[in-house]
Amino acid sequence: MADAELSSARLDAIDEAVIDGYKQRRARRPFRRGKPLPVASINRELATLRRFLRLAQEWRLLDRIPRIRLLRGERNRGASPLRDLAVLMLETGVRPGEAVGLQWPDVRLQTAIHAKYGYIVVRGRKSRNAISALRRAAEMLKARKAAVKSAWTFPGETDEAAFLVSSLDHQHNEVRTALKMPTDFVIHSLRYTMLTRLGEAGADAFSIMKIAGHSSATVSQRYVHPTPEGMDRAFDRLESPNVEKFQQAEAKEATRWSVAPTKTPTGLERHSSRSPQVAVFKGSGA
């Protein structure tokens, strides 16, 4: 809106020529230390403009919208930031801000106790901040480690800054639109999906609370959805310890009877042995 020519134009007057003029003016605008505005910044603005015009068409304010071509030369930081960030969120359940804020000192890809593929450390959490990395996340992080020279795991337009959550949202929205996916599929849905899968796998609310960094187990309970399959798995897990406990009790009882000391019958016992036969039942230990 800071561009006078574009902001003063009527919606139906914004065509390819107007947009090309906007691109040229933005490309000439000085950025930092006299350097031009990064291509990625201009492309984010163009993507926002395209979204506005599409909404105007959906609301029947426009019959036609111009074709908006993004500028070439946008720097690609590693292999597909959106894809890699999606893998990280689906495998670890971190928030979008936690994902883009990850730095290489926070990434531990060596095998550790209860972390076969390593783990990541999430800064700023009050509860547990170490999250185990699953295989796909570990492989992705190893590939990025070899390609990215910045201290940030997901650098932004420069090596000194992290990738912006707003840029992540823009990329996700573009892919979602291209694939004609529902509009309620936001980038945060990836975290929700991971935590829901945890609940389906049998994780309790307190474990989910620690992994997700929730403030209380009450928040985590929304991801625990009892299902017939889940209850069957619970009984399957109960079967093994039950059998083990019964076997231990039976073994203990059998040992108690087998080592019972033998005594020489007393006169009273010899007298009792001549009495009518009595059936004696050993305890079953049940």
N, C-alpha and C positions, 0 to 999 in steps of 0.2 A: 504493500500500500504506500510505501515511501516513494515509489516511482510515479511521478505526476501523470505521465501520459497513460499509463495502464490504469491507475486508480480512477481517472476521470472518464475513462471510456465506458460506453454502454455495453452491457453483456453481449448483445447481438452484433456489436461492432468489433469485438475481439476476434480477429481472424489470424491466419498464419503470418501475415505481414506485421501485425501489431506484436505478435509474440516474438518474431525474429528481431524486431527493433529492441524489445525488452532484453533479449539475450545479449545483444551487442552492447547495450548500455551497462548491463551488469558485469560483463566481461571486462569493460574498461575501468570499472570502479576500483580504486586502490583499496587494498585490504590491510595487511600488516607490513610495516617497513617498506611501503611502496609496492609490495607484491600484489598481483591481481587476486581477485576473489577466487577461491578454489572452485573448480568445476563441480565438485560434489555439492557445494552450498547452492550453486545456481540450479543444479538438477533437483535438489530438494524443493526449491521454490517453484520450479516448473511442475513438479509432481503435485504440489499443493494447489497450484492454479488449475491443473488438469482435473483434480478432484472437485474443486469448486464448480467448474463448468459442467462436469458430469452430473453433479447434484442439480444444477439448474435445468439440465435436460430431463432428469428424472421428475422434477417438479413441474415440467412442461412450461418452463420459462423460455427455453430455447428449443428450436426445431433441429438445429445442427450445432455440433461443437467442432472447433478446429482440431487438426491433428497436431499434437505437441511432441516434437522430437527432442529427446534429451541430448545434451552436449557429449561429445566423445572426449576421452582422455581422463575420465574419472579414475582415480587411483584405487586399485583393488588391494585391500589389505589382507593378504593371505587368501586361502581358498574359501570363497563364499562366506562372509561373516554371518549372514542370516542363517545359512544351513548349519554352520558350526555352533552358533549360539542356540539354535533350536535343539541340536543334539545334546548340548550341555544341560539345558533346562529339562529336557525329557529324561535324562539319565540321572540327574542330581536333584531336581526340584528347586533350584535356586530361583530367586526373583530376577526379573530383567535387569534391574539396577545392580544387583549383586553379580550377575553374569558379566556385564560390560565393565564392572569395576575390578575384575580379577587381574592380578598382577603375577608375574612369573614366580616371585618368591612365595606366593600362595599356592602354587601348584607342586604337589609332591607325587611323582609318578613311580616312586620306588615301592616295592611290595612292603606292606606293613601289617601288623596284627589287625585282623578283621578288615583289611583293605587289600585285597588280592591285586588290584590294578592301581593302587595308590589312592590319593585323596586330595581334596582341595580345601583350603582354609578360607572361610567367608568372614571378611572383616565387618565389624560393627554389630555383630549379633550378641545378645545378652546370654542366650543359651548356647548349646553346643555349636561350635563353628567349624568343625572338621567333618566333611562329608565324603564318604567313600565314592570313588569314581568307578563306574562300570566300564566294561570292555570298550564299547563304542566311544564313550567320552574320553577314555585314556588314549585310544588310538588317534582321535581327533586332536587332542592337546599335544601329543608327540609330534604330529605333522605340523601344527602351528608353531611349535617351539623351534623347529628346523627352518621355518620360513620367515617368521616375524622377528625383527631385530629390536623392537621397542620393548620397554619394561612392562608395557601393558599387554596382556594376552590378546585383547581386541582393541588395537589402537584406532584412533579416529582419523581426522584429516591430516594430522601431524603425529609424529612419533611421541610427542610430549603429552598428548591428551588421549583420554579413553574414548572409545566409540560411544556416541550419544544414544540414549534410550529413544529419543525422538527419531533419530535416523533408523534405528531398529524397527520402530513402529511403521515408518514410511516404507521400508523394504518389505515388511510383512504384509502391509495393506496392498501394495502393488502385486505381490504374488497371489494373495488371496483373491483380488479382483480378477487377475488373469486366469486363475483356476476356477472362478465362479463359485467360491466357497461362501458359506454363510457369514454375514457381517458380524455375528456375535463370536466368531472365532478370532479372538484377539491374541496378542503375543503372550499374555499372562495365562492363556488357556493351556500352554505347554506345561507350565508348573502344576496347574490344577490336574492335568492328565496324569502326570507322574505320581502325585500324591494319592489320586484315586486308585491308580494301579497298586500302590503300596497297600492301601486298605483292602483291595480285592485279593492281594497275595497273603492276607492274614495278619498284617501289621496292626498292632493295637494303637489306640489314640496317643498314648504317651510316647511310643517310639516315633510316630509321625510328627508329634510336637517337637521332638529333639531334632529330627532330620530337617523339618521345614523351618525351624526357628520361630514357631508360634509362641505367643505369650502365655497360652494356657492350653490344656488338653481339651477344653470346651470348643475352641476353634478347630482343633484337629478332628473332633468327632464327626464333622460333616463329611469327612472322606471315608469313614468307616460305614459301609453299607452291608449289613448282614444279608447273605443270599443262601439258598439251599446248598449250593456248591461249597460256599465258604463254611457253612456249619458241618457239612460232610467232612471237609478237610480238618476241621477242629477235632471231630471224633476220631479221624484217622490218626492224628497226632497224639490223641489221648490213649489209643490202643497200646502203643509200644510201652509207655511208662507203666500202664496198668498191668500188662503181662509181666513186666520186669518185677514189679512190686509183689505180685502174687507168687512168682517163682521164688523170690527171696524169702517170703513168709513160709512157703512149703518146705524150702531147704532148711530153714531154721528149725521148723517143727520136727522134721525128720531127724535132724542132728540131735535134738533134745531127747528124742525117744531112743535113738541108737546108742547113746553114751550113758543112759541111766544106769547107776551102780547096782550090782547084784548083791543081795544079802543072804546070809544063812538063815533059813526059816526058824523062827522062834517057836516055842511050844504052842503059843496061841495061833500062829500061822499054820503049824502042822495040824492043829485041831480044825482050823477053818478049811483046810484042804480036803477034809473028809466030809464037809458039808455039801449039799447039792450043788451041781455045776452052775456057775454064773457066767454069762457072756459078758466080756469086757470090750468096750469100743474105745479105740484110741481117738484122741482129739484130731480133728481134721485141720485145725489151724485157721479155719475160715473166720 
